[in-house]
Structures are given as structure tokens and as C-alpha cells.
Amino acid sequence: MTFLSIHRRTALKLLASAAFVPLAGLAAPVGAEDAAGVNFIIMADLHSAYDRTGQLLAAVEEQVAASAQPSVIIINGDLFESGNVVAMRSEGEIDWAFLKALSETAPVVFNIGNHEPDIDNDLAHFVEKAQGLGVTVLSNITDTRTGALYAPAAATLDVGSQKVTFAAIGVDNLFTYPKATREQLSIPEPVKWAEANLGSQLKKGQINVVLSHAGVVADKAILPMLPDGTLMVGGHDHLDIEYAEGNTRYLHTGCWSTACTVARVAGPGQAAAFNRIDIDPEAPASAKLADLIPAVMAAHLTDEDTAVVAETAKARTNDEAGLFVAAAMAAATGADIGFIGHTTFGAGVPKGPVSRYAFNSSIRFDGTLKQAEVDAATLAAILERCNQFGDFPFARRTGDYLYAAPEAGKKESFVLVCNDWSATNAKSYFGREDLVFSDIPDLQVKTVALAAMK
């Protein structure tokens, strides 16, 4: 099969240490799977990325069929995307079909993220429907209307000859959930909840898997609490990370259905071996979705959605799109350097004609522009927190971060431009609250980006 690109990695022997170190690779050699172990197929932050949904399903189906081990599919939150007009108009028809097809392929464990209520503004409806498909839904979020958890916070499953315990943690920032649902949600602070609960939930003599949609900052505080040999899956921050401490493994597997990761665990306390699978949007889709996806898209996209708004010479990943827009903001305003939050960006930008639908899938949020003047030392400190992709050091990860472009050169002072959301949340993004911003009239993120693409 040629529809996916598999990066097989050699197992890295790590000395147990108190610090996390990046993994050069953790995949078991071909044919070395222990049939007594478990094959976890992991994804997160899918966000109704329909250009790859069918291909992602095909990749999962192939992995399950090819594995000597029994498989469990893990979705660590955010199946839906409220910014996708097709998802909203169709009530998530493609996403639900994808989840149903997954549940027919292997057992599915789902940790609730902040986008699960997107479709109808009631998380309880999502849980009921997903459980009706046979999905094991987990969450530590309480429904304020009933005083009960929306779903169990932990579960132990028999997988082949192994018992596997899953524990789930949600993100506690209510602002990231649909506004209409926030009064329905009571979400504990992740680190405090982990301190109070994980000790009794995770079991010796079993494979332990912690599913956290709380983000990297909380996860870094939780990791030292875990028994050695735990597999911890992160989400929410749209990152690609593989890290290890002793036999414990920590994973973020990207976003927008651009990849999934297979984690093979031989048994309790054993280190997971990671095998990342990149998903090609041009590859054949699973037969279960090949006809449905284009039909639903055609039924719900209007002429305005499909109108071509730009033409590009090359495709861009979400990271490349973020750097492109940051540079475009600087060029449009005459600033030295532009900054914009990385989760503004979703599906990347295709090569050639770009429809309004594709444009909005790539640049999820609009906003006004603001500027500030800083000295060289201040800019250098800010840049230490930016562009956290690739081999960015784990110890300096902050979760969501700013794309910064272009390089500003050497000067005594610099004018920076950013989107209004980054300026409003300067402590989180810039790492400081002493920046003095002023408004830039008549310019917005999407209009600047669109003009640059044209």
C-alpha cells in the first residue's frame, strides 16, 4: 500500500533520569511485535479535517490488520471543529461516520476535549451517542446540571492477554469550550486532580495509559507522578512530541489528521515503541468513507464557500502557514517582526487554487492587529518562547506559542506586530505583561493573509 508514509525508528536506549530527553526514535523492528502486548493507535485534535479523514481511517485499518498484537484506538479529544461550516451544517455527519468505522475496526477509547460540545452545545449528547457506538468515553469533567461526571474518569479494559488501565484528564480553561456550554461544565485543575486521583487509578501489573487534554504545561507537572512505564498521551496544544523518562513515554501526535502514532507496549512497565504515520491527503480513502465525504461536502458547501480566493505556488503545513502569515503581518504594517498564536492555524494551505473553505480551514480565527516597540533585549527574550516546533527543547515548551517571522536583524529597538488575541493574553504568549500595545486601524489577520497569498 502506498497511501501512507511510515517513519520506522530504531529503539533508543535511555538511562533513567530525572529529566526528560527527546527521543531519536522508539519503533520496534519490523516483525518484532510481541503478540502478548498491545498496539495503541493514537490520534488527537482531529478538528473535522475532512481532507484527510478517509485516509486516516485507511491507515488505521491497515495497522490493525497488520499487527500481531491486539489493537486499541485512542482519540485524545477534539473530534469536531466549530469553524468548519460543513461539520456544523451536517451535524458532524463525517466525524460520526469516522468514529463508527473506527469502532468497527478495533476498540476505541476517547478522552473528551474542549471541542466535543461544538455540534449541539451539549456534551452529554456527545457522550450518549459515542457510547452508543461502543466507544469507551472517559472524562474528569462534571455536568453541573446533574453533579455527576459526564463519563468515567478511568476504565480498565481486557485487551488480549493484558489488562490496560486508562485515566483521563481534561483542559480546565473554560474559555476554550463553546460559550453556550460553559455553565454546564465543572472541570478540576489538572495537576491537583492528578495528585488526588492517579495514585489510586493506575495499577501495578497492568499497562497504564494516561490521556491528558490539559496541555503541555500541566502535563510536565503530572509526568513525575506516574509509575515508571506509563504511556502518557498529550493533546490540546497541536504539537508533535516524543519524550521519555526511564520507561515512561510521553506523546503528542500532531493535529488535523496529519498523522497518527502507533505505540506498541509489550507488557506492564515496558516502554512504548513509537511509530509515527504521516497521512497523505492525496492517497486513497477508506472504502467506508470514500463516497460519503465528497457527498457531504457537496451537499453543504455553497458557491461562496467554494469560490477561489487565492492561488498559491506551493502547499504549506500549518507551521509554514503560521510563519507566512506572521511575515505578511510585518510586511503589511512596516513592522520589523510579526507574531501570531500557533493554534490559529489548522489544515495548512493547499498548492494552487485556494477556496474560501480551504482558506478558513487553514486560518481558523480572525482578529485586529496591534503593535508595540521593544528593545533588543526584550525581543530576544520573547523569541526564546517562539516557533516551538521541530526539536524545540521540552523543558522550554509552553503549550500554545507564537509564530515569529521574519528574522528582525540587529537594531537597538524593534516594532513588533501581533494579532489582538496575542496582545490581550500577553503573559501567556509573550511571557510578560509590560508590553504597551497600540491599535493598527483597518487591518485584520485574514485580510492581510489573503492579500499576501494573492
N, C-alpha and C positions, 0 to 999 in steps of 0.2 A: 504493500500500500504506500502511496506517495502523498497522502493528504495531510500529513503532519511531519514536522521536523523534530526529531528526538535528539536531545543532547545527552548522551550517556557519559556519566562522570565516574572516575575512579574513586574508590573509597579512600577517605583521608583519615589517617590515624592521628587522633588528637590526644594529647596529655590532658588529664583532668586539671582544670584550673579554675580560679575564681572569676576570671574574666572571660567574656565571650570573644570568640575569634571567628573570622569569616571562613566559610568552607570552600575550598577549591573544588570540591565535588564529593558526593556521597552515594552514588548509584552502585548497586550490586552488579557484578559482571553478568552478562547475558547467560541465562541458564543456571544461575546460582541461587535462584529464589528457593527459599525454604517453604515447602508446601504446608508446613505446620504453622507458618506465620500468617500475617495479614497484609494485604495490598490496599493501602488507603489512597484513593484518587481524590485529590483536594483542589478546590476552587473557591473563590470568594469575590465579592464586589463585581458581579456579572453585569448589573445595570442594563438589562434589556438590550444587550449588544447584538442585535439580530444579524449583523453581517458575519458573525462567527458562531452563532448559537448552534446551527446544524452541524457545523464542522467540529465543534467542541463535543457534541453528542457522539459523533462518529469516532472521535479519538477515544472517548471513554469506553464505547462499545468494544473497540479493538483491544484496549488494555484489559478489560475484564475477560474477554475471550482468550487472550494470550497468556494470562497469568496462571502459574501453577498454584498460587495462593488464592484463597477466597478474598473477594474484594468488598470494600465498603466505600461508598461515595460520600464525601464531606463537602457541604456548602457552608462556608463560614460567613453567611449574611449577605444581604443586598442583592436579591434576585431581580428586583424591579428598578425602574428609573422613571420618576415622575416627569422628567424633562423630555422623555421620548413620547411624541404625540401618538405613535402607533400603539405603544404599550397602554397609554391611558384610554384611547378611543376604543381599543379592543378588549379592555379589562384584563390585560396581561395574557391574552389567548396563547401567544407563542411561548411565553415563560411557563405557563401552566402545562402546556403540551411537553415542553422540555423536561419539566420536573416529573411528569408522569412517565415519560420514556426512561428517565434515569431510574426511577423506582422499579421499572420492569426489567432493568438490566442488572442491578445489584442493590442491596440495602442502602438507603440514603439517610444520613444524619445531617440535620440542618440547625445551625445556630442562628437565632433571629438577629438581624441587623437593623439599622435605622430606616431602611427603605422598604421593609416588608409591609408597612401600612399604606404605601403610596397609592395603591389601586383604588381602595374604597374607604380609606381613613378609619379602619378598624382592624387592629392587629389580631383580634380574636377570630375574625373571619379568615384571615390567612392561616392561622393555626388549625382551625377546623378543616379547611379544605386540604391543606398539606397532609394532615394526619389521615384524612380520608383516602389519600393516595398511598398510604402505608409508610409515609415518611416519619422518621423519629425526629420530632421537633423538640429543641431544647432552648431554654431561656431562663435568666435570673431576673426577668422583668415582671413586676406585679401589675395586674389590672386593678386600678384604683376603684373601679365600679364593683368589683367582687371581693377584693382583698386577697385574691389567690394569684399564684404565678400563672402567666399565660400558658406555660408548658413546664415540664420538669426541668430543673436546673442541671440534672445529671441523670445518666442512664448507663446500665451495664448490659451489653449485648453478648450473646454467644456467637462467635464468628469462627466457623470451622472448629478447630480444637481449642481455640483461645477464648478467654473472656476479656472483653475490652470495655473499660470504663471511660465515658465521655463526660466532661464537665464544661458548662457553657457560661460565658461572661459577655454582657452587652455593654455598649458605649453609653455613658451616663450624661452626655451632653444633649439635653432635650431639644436644643435649637436645631439639631441635625435631623429630627423626626418631623413628619408633616405637622403643620401647625394645629390642624383640627384634632390631632390625636394626643397632644402633649398632656392634657389634663387626665387622660386615661392611663398614663404611664407613671409608675414609681420605679426608679432604677437606682440601685445601690452604687456607691462609689466603688469602682472595680477592685482596687488594691485592698481596701478594707473588707470587701466581700470575700476576696480570695483568702485573706488571712483567717477569716472566720469559718470558711466552708471547705476549702480544698483539702485540708488535712483529713477530714472525715470522708470525703468523696473519693479520693484517689486511693487505690488499693494495691497492697503488695501482692506479688504473684500474678498480677494481671497487667495487660497493656494499658497504659494510661494516656489519654488524649485530652488536652485542654484546648477548647475552642474559644478564642477571645476576639470579639469585635470591638474591643475597647481602644485599640490603637497602641502604637509602639511605646509611648511614654509610660502608660500603665503596665504594659507587658514587661518592660525592663525591670519594674519593681516586683512583678509577680514571679518572674523566672527563678530567682533564688529560693523561692518557697517550694519548688517542685521536686518530687523524688527523682533521683538520677534515672535516666532512661525514659522520661516523659517526652512525648511528642506534643509540642505546643504550636498551634496554628493561629497566626495573627490575621487581622483584616482591618477594614475601615480606612486605612491610610493609602491604599492603592500602591503598594510597594512590592519590590522583588527582593527578598532577603532569604538567605540560608545561613544560619549561625548555629554554633554548638558550644556546649559546656559539658565535659565528660561525655556521657551517653545521652544527655538531653539534647534534643534538636528543636530549633525554632524556625518557623517558615512563614513567609508571605509569598504568595504565588501570583502576584500581579492582579490585573483587573480587566474589565471589559472583555472577558472571554478571550483574551490574547494568549492565555496559557493555562494549563493545569499542571499539577505536580503529583507524581506517584511517589508515595512514601512506603517503602517496604520495611516491615518490622518483623523480625524472626521470632520474637517472643518477649515476655516480660523483662523490662530493664534493658533490652537491647536497643542499640542506636538505630534510628530510622535511616534508610538509604534513599536519597532523593534522586528522582529522575524527572527533570522538567520537560514538558511537551509544549512546544510553541504551536499555535493554531494558525493555519493558513486560510485566510478568508476566500481564496480562490480555489480551494480544494473541494471535493465533493462533500455534500452534506449527508447526514444520516438519512436513510430512506424514510424514517419515521417523521422527519420534518422537511424533507426536500420539496414537497409540494405545498405544505401548509404555510411556510414562511413567506414565499412570494405572494401567495394568495391573500394572506392577511395584510401584507404591506400594500398590495394593490387596492384592497378594499378600504383602507383607512388613510392613505396619503392623498392629499389634494394637489391640484395643479400648482398652488403656491408652494407646497412642500417640495415638490419635485423640480421646481424652476431652478435652473443653473444660476448660481450667484457668483461663482469664481471658477478659475481654471488654474490648475497647479502643474508645475513641471515635474514634481516628484511627490511620492507619498511621504507622509510624516507620521512617526509614532506620537503618542501623547507627550512624551518628553520633548521631542523635536518641535512639536506644535507649541508647547509652552515657551520654549526658548525663542521661537519665531515671533510669537505674539509679544513677549517682553521686549524684544528688539524693535518690533514695529511700534510699540508704545513710545519708546525712547525717540525713535526717528520722527514720529508724528508730532511730538511736543518739543523737540530740540533738547531733550534731557540727555545726560551722559549715560544713564543706565536705566532699564526698566525692570520692574518686579511684578510678579503675579502669582497667586496661590496655585499649587500644583493640581489640586483636585478640581480646579476649574475645567480641566481637560479630561476628555473621555476617550472616544473611539479612535483618535488620530485623524489625519486628513488623507483622503484618497488621492491618487495621481489622476490628473485630467479634470474633467468637469466635476464641480462640487455643487450638489444640490443644497437647497436651504436646509433640508432634513439632515444631510450629512454634515453641514457646517454647524448646526445646532447640536449634533451628537458629539462633535469634536470640542466645541467651546460651549460648555454647559450653562454658564452664568454670564450675565452682562453686568455692567456697573460703570459708574463715572470714574474719572481719573483724578488723582491728586498728586501733588509734587512737594518735595522738601529739599532743602540744601543741607549737606553734611560735609564734615571734614574728612580727610583721607583715613584717619584712624577709625572713625565711626563707620565708614563704608567698609573697611577691611573687616571689622568685627561682624558687620551684617553679613558679608559674603561668606563668612565661615559657616553660616547656617543654611546657605542656599544650595540649589542644584544637588539634592540628596539622592541621586540615582547612581547606578553602576556600583562601584566598590566603595561607596561612601562609608566611612568608619561607623560601626554600630554604636559605639559609645556616644557619638555626636548626633545620632538620629533624633529628630524631634517629632516624627509623625508627618503631619502636613507641613509643607515648606514652600518657599518661594523659588520660582524660576527667576534667574537673573541674567540679563543679556542687554547689550553686548559687553565685552570687557571694556572697562572705563578708562584704562590708561593711567598715567601718573599725573596727578594735579594736587593742589592743596585743598581744593573744595570741589564738590560734585553736586549736580542737580539730579535727583532721582525722581522717577515717576512710578506710580503703582495704581492698582485698582482700589476703589474705595473700601472694599471689604478688608483688604490687607491693612490699609491705614487705620480703619476702625478697630482692628484686632492686632495692633502693632506689637503688643507684648508677645503674643503667640508667634507671630510671623517674623518680625524684625528682632525680637529678643530684647526690646527696650521700649520705654514709654516717653522718651524725651524728644522724639522727632516732632517737628512743627510742620504740619501739612497745610497746604492751601489748595483750593479747588482749581481745576482746569476746566473752564466752561466749554460746552458744545462738543465734547468728545466722550465717547464711550468705548468700552473694550471691544464689542463686536463690530462697531463701525470702523474702528482703526484696523482690526484684524482683517476685515473683509476688504478694505481698501488696499492693504498690503498684499493680500492674495491675488487681487486683480492686477 
